[in-house]
Amino acid sequence: MSPHISRILRGAATALGLVVLAAGLSPAVAGPLDTIFGSPSDLPPSAAVEPMTSPPEFHSQNGELRVTLEAKESKARLGKFEINAATYNGVYGGPVLRVKPGDVLHVRLVNHLPQATNMHFHGLAVSPQGHGDNSMKMVAPGETWDYEVPIPKDHPPGVYWYHTHAHSFAERQLMGGLSGTLVVEGFQDKVPATKALKERIFALKEFQADPQGNLARVTKAYNVDIKTINGQLMPRIDIQPGETQLWRFIDQTANMYFRLTLEGHTFTVVGRDSQPVANPQAVRELMFGPSERVDVLVTGGPAGSYKLVSERTMTGPAGDDFPKQNMALMVSARGSGPAPAPLGTVAAAPGVLKPIPGDHIDEHRLVAFSEDPVTGLFFINHTVFDHERVDVKVPLGSIEEWTLRNASDELHLFHIHQAPFQVIAINGKAVPFDGLVDTVSVPIHGEVKIRIAFTDPNIIGRFMFHCHILEHEDKGMMAQIEVYDPKVGPMPEGHDTTHMNHANMDTPNAPR
């Protein structure tokens, strides 16, 4: 998210008092919420004793990565909390998959859940057909599906992620824990100053638990909102005074915006949504929404302890109010190794960033977000999602400009599968080129103009665009696009190449 968008989001917050939740989860949890997190501004002395670690990692070898991910109900311990989650391989933080451009990613998804699920490889510009990044394919309970995702040799490196995309209960499954981090190696080559730096993955998740440790269905005063990093509650981040580290944040929540501050420090933003930014900037706070990724540099201050805080954030009068929480403790202390070397320029290497040309635009489109508070439905262009309907058809080779308009009293977060885009303007004000992204917040009663190049033959097929606040997506705020070869033409209406049958797979049950 650019600084322009961050200012818009800050304007959406209000000056209302902080909401404090306090409740016990008995018998798995001992004590109220404030014994775990401290007060909204004070870190409890017993916190941050565990060093921050990365979840288990799987690395590609000889041009491919083969991994089996079992989606299943499992218990997870988050500090003193024991929750009933839905995870891949029993890892609440989510396994980390690392591949290189040109590799083939093979993922065997085994569904042990009581309802259907599937998987989306968020941000990858790869085929949406067949066994590729096919978010329309549903895997029924007890079934297995093999994804085969060739990563193009020229694919942008960076931090991506994978998660369930089971329409109508994607929110519940993701809140339960069904996500993980996907890294396409090589970002540090694009930003040479980061090559020698220690890399840290921050997979941010949220679980709102009822007193039994189940995923709560309704927000209540006795529920406990648990925000974690890599499945850890209040970890310790070690750094040396003067040492610079590369921190890579991924918002893997269903609905939550983060507004992060680090006591006494700034963040230097060097990447967003997997790609370098054109203009690295030092900022006091980071604001980003569900599915967004932010790469930042942090330089350790004088010896001491510094809180990483998720500040209170609101998404509008009709939206959510996310309370403040201490997330981690950064401890700056001199290590046994050599003194950190000074950091050079943090700009991307020459030629890495290229804007999408705008001298010829093939089509202008309007994508209007709206909602009905009476029915609880969410709309794109006044319609709810229908997997049998193709809403937009685009011939391969086209460059289009879309106007994203928000007619509601809360933020919406636009995301399109397969194709990154360039933000051109926000509320009529031009936005300087700062790289490509795959998500953007649409301000309340405002609009964003974006430019999309549908020129990559790898993305031929049908895929989705939607609001990545998954409560909104599940309730209808999603549409289907088809990119087709103009020599062949689009697929016939009603022709389904995905073998999807939502009618037989949707159930009222969700992870407990």
N, C-alpha and C positions, 0 to 999 in steps of 0.2 A: 504494500500500500504506500503510495507516495505521500510526501508531507502535505500535499494539497488535500488528499482524502483524509489524512489524520486530523487536519483542522476541522473538516466537516463533521467527523465523528465526535470530536470534542464538543462541538456546538450542540450535538444531540443530547449530551448529558445534562442533568439538572443539579440544583444545589440542595436537593432533599437530603435528609439525614441518612446516615449509614444504616442499612438493615443488618442486624446481628442475629444469627441463628444459633441456638444453643439447645442441644438435646443429647441424650445418651443412646447408644445402640447396645442394648442388653440382650444376651450376656457377652457378645463378642467385643464390645467396647467398654472400657472403663472410664467413666467420667464424662462431663459435658464437653462440647466443642471447644470451649476456650482453654481447656487443659491440654488440648492437642495443638492448637494454633496460637494460643495466647490471645490477648485482646487484639482488636483490629490494628493497633500500632506497636504492640510489644511482642517480641519473640520469646517464647517460653525457654527457660534455661535448658530443659531436657531435649529440645529439638535440635535438628541438624547434626546428629552424631554420625549418621551414615554418609560416607562419601557418595557423590552422585555417580552412578554407573550407567552404561548403555545396556539395553536389553540384549538377549542373545543375537549374534550376527551370523548371517549366511553369506559367503562370498562366492562369486562366480569363479569357475576354473575352466581353462581350455575353451573359452568362448561360450560357456553356458552356466546357468544356475538352475539346479533342480532341487526343489524343496516341497515337502508336504506340509500343508497347514490344515489342522483339524479344528473346525469351528465347533465349540462345545461349551456347555454350561460348566463353570468351575468356580471354586472359591478362590478369593485373592485377599491377601492381607496388605492393607495400606496403613502403615504405622500401627496404631492400636485398633484400627477398624478391620473387621473381617466381613467381606461382602460376597454376595452371590452374583458372579459376573458371567459374561459370555466372552470367551477369549479364543485366540488362535494358539494352539499347543499349550494351553494353560498359562500363557504369559500375558498378564494384564497390560504391561507396557507395550506389547506387540513386538514380535521378532523383527529385526532389521535386515532387509535384503539389500545387498550391494552388487551392482552389475556395472559393466562398462559399455560405452557405445559400441555397437556391433555384436553384442552378446545376444543370446536367446534366453529368455526367462521362462522356465517351466514351473508352474505352480499347480500341484494337485490339491484341490480343495475337497476335503471330506466333511460332510455335514452331519454332525451328531446332534444338532439342535432339534427342538420339537416343531419348528416351522422352516419354510424355505429360506435360503439365503443365496448370496452370490458375491462377486468381488469386482471392484473397479480399481484400476491403476491410475490414480488421480494425477493428471497433468501430462501423462505420456502422450506423445504424438505418434500413435501406433494404430494398427488396424482395429476397428471395432467389430469386425465380423468373426463368425465361427468360434474358434477357440482363442481368439485374441481378447482385446479389452472390451468384451461384450457384456455391457451392463444390462442387457435385456434377457440374457440367459439366466434362468432360475434353477437352483440346485435343490431338489426336494429333500426332506428329511431322510437320512439313511443313504443318500446318493453321493457319488463322487464325480467331480468334473475336472478335467485337465486343461488348464490354460497354457497356451503357447504364445508368447509375446516376443517377437523379434524386435530388438532395439536397433533402430537405424544407426549406421556408422557415424552420421553427422548429427545425431540427436543431442540437444543441449544437455550438458551435465548439470547436476544439482540435486536438491532434496525434493523428492516426490513422496507419495504415500499410497497405501492401498487400504480399502475399507469396503464394508458391506454396502450394497446399493439396492437392497430389497425394497422396492417401492411399497409404500403404505406402512412399513415398519422399519425402515432404514434408521429413523431416529432412535428407536428403542434398542436396536441391535448395536448401533454405534455407541450409544450411551453405556451399554453393557460392557463394551470393551473391544468390539470387533474392528480393529484397525492396527496398522503397523507402518513403519517407516521404510521407504524405498529410496536408495541413493544411487544415482547414476554418477559414477566417479568422473572426476576431471574438472570440477568447478575451480579448484585451486590453480589449475593451469590457466584458466581464463582470467583469474585475478592473482597474478604472480606473488604479490606481497603476502598472500595467505598460505603459500605452500609449506612454509616451515612452521606454521602455527599448530598448536594442539587444537583438534576439532572436538567439539562436544555437541551431541544430539540432545535436543530438548523436545520430547514427544509429550505435549500437554493434553491431559485428559480430565474429564469431569464425571463424577458419579454421585448422583443424589440418592442417598440411601434412606429407607424407612427404618423403624426401630428393629426390624428383623434382619437388616442387612441386605434386603432386596432392593432392586431398582424401583424407586418411588414412582407411582403413577400420577400423583398430584402433589404440587408443592404445598407443604404444610410446615407449621412452626417447629414440629418435632423431627422433621427430616434433617439430614446432615449433608451438606454440599461439600464433596471431597475433591479438591483439585490436586492433581499429581504431575510430577515430571518423571517420565520413563517408568511409571508405576510406583514411584517413590514419594513418600510424604515428607516434605521438609528436608531434602538432602543437603549435604555440605558440598560446596564447589570450591576446590582448592586452586589457588593461583599465586604467583609470586609478585611482589611489588615491581611494577614496570613491565611485567610479562603481558603480552597480548595473546588472546585466544579467539578462535573462531567459534561462535555460538550459533547453532542452527535450530531455530524454533519452528515447530510444526503444530498448528492448532488442530488437534484430532478430536475436538468435541463436536457434538451434534449441532449446538445452537449458540455457543458462548463466544463473545468477544473478550479478548484480553487487552488490558492497558497496563503494560509492565513498566516498572521503574526499578532502578538499582541504586540503592542509597549511596550518595557521594560520587556517582559515576555517570558517564554517558554511554550510549550505544552508537557505534558508527555503522550505519546500514550499508552493506556492500552487495546484497542480493535480495530479491523478492520473487516468490513463486518460482524458485529453482534457477533463476537467471540473474546474472550480475545487473546492477543498476548503472546508469550512465553517470550519475552524479552522487557519489557516496556522501552521506551527511551524518554529522554527529547530532543525536537527538537525546533529550532527557527522558522521553517515554516512547514506548513502542505500542501502537494500537493495530490489531489485526483480528480478523474474524475467522469463523469456522472454515477450515481447509487451507487457509493462507499459510505461507511459509516466509520467514524472514531470516536472512543471514546477517549477523552483526559481528563486529569486533569489539572486544572488551579488554581494556588494559587495567591490570591490577593497581589499585591505589596504595597508599602507605599501609604498613602492616596493621591489620585489624579485621573486624567482621562487618559485613555489609548485607543488608536484607534485599532480596529480590522479591518484589511485592506485585501482586495482581490488584491494581487499584479498582475501586468501585466504578462500574461502567453501566450505562443505560443505553438502550437501543431505540428509545422513543416512547411517547405516551402510551402507545398500544403494544410496546415491545417488552423486553425483559430488563430486569434490574439485577445485575450481577454484583454480589457483595465483595468487599475487599478481603484479601487473604494473603498472608505471608507464604511465599512459594518455596524459598530456599535461602540458605545463608552462604554467601561467598566469603571465604576466609583467605585473606592475603597474608602470606608468610614466606620468609626467605627459605628456599629449598636448598638441597645439597648440590644441585647442579650449577652450571655457570650462570652468571648474571644474564638476564634477557637482553637480546640485541635490539637496537632501535628499529622501528617499523618503517619501511619505505612507503612510497605512494600506494594507495589502496585502489587506484582506478583499474578498470578492466583493461586487458591487453588490447592494443590497437586492432580494429577490424572485428572484434567480438560482437559488438552491438550494432544492429542494423534496423532502422525503422521500417515499417511497412509502407511501401510507396503509395502516395495518395493522388498521383497525377491522373489516374483513371479509376473511377469507382464503378463497379458493375451493377451494384444494387444498394439502395438505402432501405432499411427496415426499422420498424418500431417494435420494441419488446416492452409491453406495459405490464407492470406488476400491480395487482390490486387484491383486495380481500373483502370478505363479507363477514362481519362480526356476528351476524345472526346464525348463519349456517356453519361458520367456522372454516369455510373453504377459502383457498388461495388460488389466484388465477394468473395466467399469462395470456394477455390479449383476450381477456374475458372468457377463457375456457380453462377447464381443468385437464390434467394429463390423461391421455388415452393411448395405450401402447399400440393400438391398431391404427392410429392416425399419424401421418407424417405432416408436421406443421410447416416445415420450411424445406424446400428443395433447392440445392445449389450445384451448378455444374462445376466440376473441378477446373481450377485455374482462375476462379473468380476472386476479386477483392471487394469486400463489402464494408459499408459503414452502418452500424446499428445504433439507434438511440434507445437507451434503457431508461424507462420512465417509472417513477415510483409514485403511485397515487395514494399511498397509505400513511398512517401515523407511526410507522416504525421502519427501521432500516431493512433493506433486502440486500442479499449478497449474490450477485450474478456469477455463474460459472458455466463454461461450455467445455464439454469433453473434447479431446483430441487436438484442438486448435488454440494456441496462445494468441493473444490479441494486444493491441496497443491502445491505451487510453488517450483520446484526442482532446476531450473537453469535459468539464464538470460544471453543471449549471450555467452553460454558455461561455465559460471562461476557458480559454485554451490551456492545455497542460503540456509543458515542454516534454520532449521525448526522454524517458527514463528507463527504457527497456520494455520487454514484453511480460505480460502476466496471464494467468488463467482465471483469476477471480477479481472482482471489484465491488465495493459497496456502493449502493445506489442511495443517495441521500433522501431523507424524508421529503415528500412532495417536490422532489428534484429530479434531475436526469443526468446521465453520463453518456457521452458519445464515444464509441470504440470503433477500431478498424481491424478487420479480420482477413487474413489471407488464406483462402481455401485452395492452396496451390500444391500441397504435399500429397502425392498419389497414395501414400501409406494410409491416409485417413478416409479413403473411399468407403462408404457404407452408411449405416444409420447409427446415430448416437444422440445424446441428450444435451440440452441446456436447461438450467434450473436455478432456483434460489438455493444456496448451500446452507441456509438455516433449515435443517432437515425437517423440523416440524412443519415448515411451510411447504417443502417439497412433498412430504408424505400426504399433505392435504390438498395437493393438486397443482402446486406451482412448479411445473416441469413441462417441457415440450420436446418434440422429437424433430431432428434435422436429418436430412439425407444429402450427402455429397456424392455425386454420381459422375461417371465418365460420360462426357457429352457425346462421344462416339457410340455409346451403348444406350444411354438414356436411363432414367430412374426406374427402380423396380415397380412393378404394378401395384396399385393400391391394394392393401389387404394381404400382400405377399409377405409372409413371415419367415425369415431365414434364421431365426434365433431359437426356435422350438420353445418359446416362452408360453406358458399357460398360467396366467395369474389366477384365473378362476379356480383352478384346482389347488393352488399353492398358498393363497392368502388365507391366514387363519387369524382369529382374534387374539391368539396367544402371542406373547412377546417375552423376551428374557425377564425373569422375575425381578 
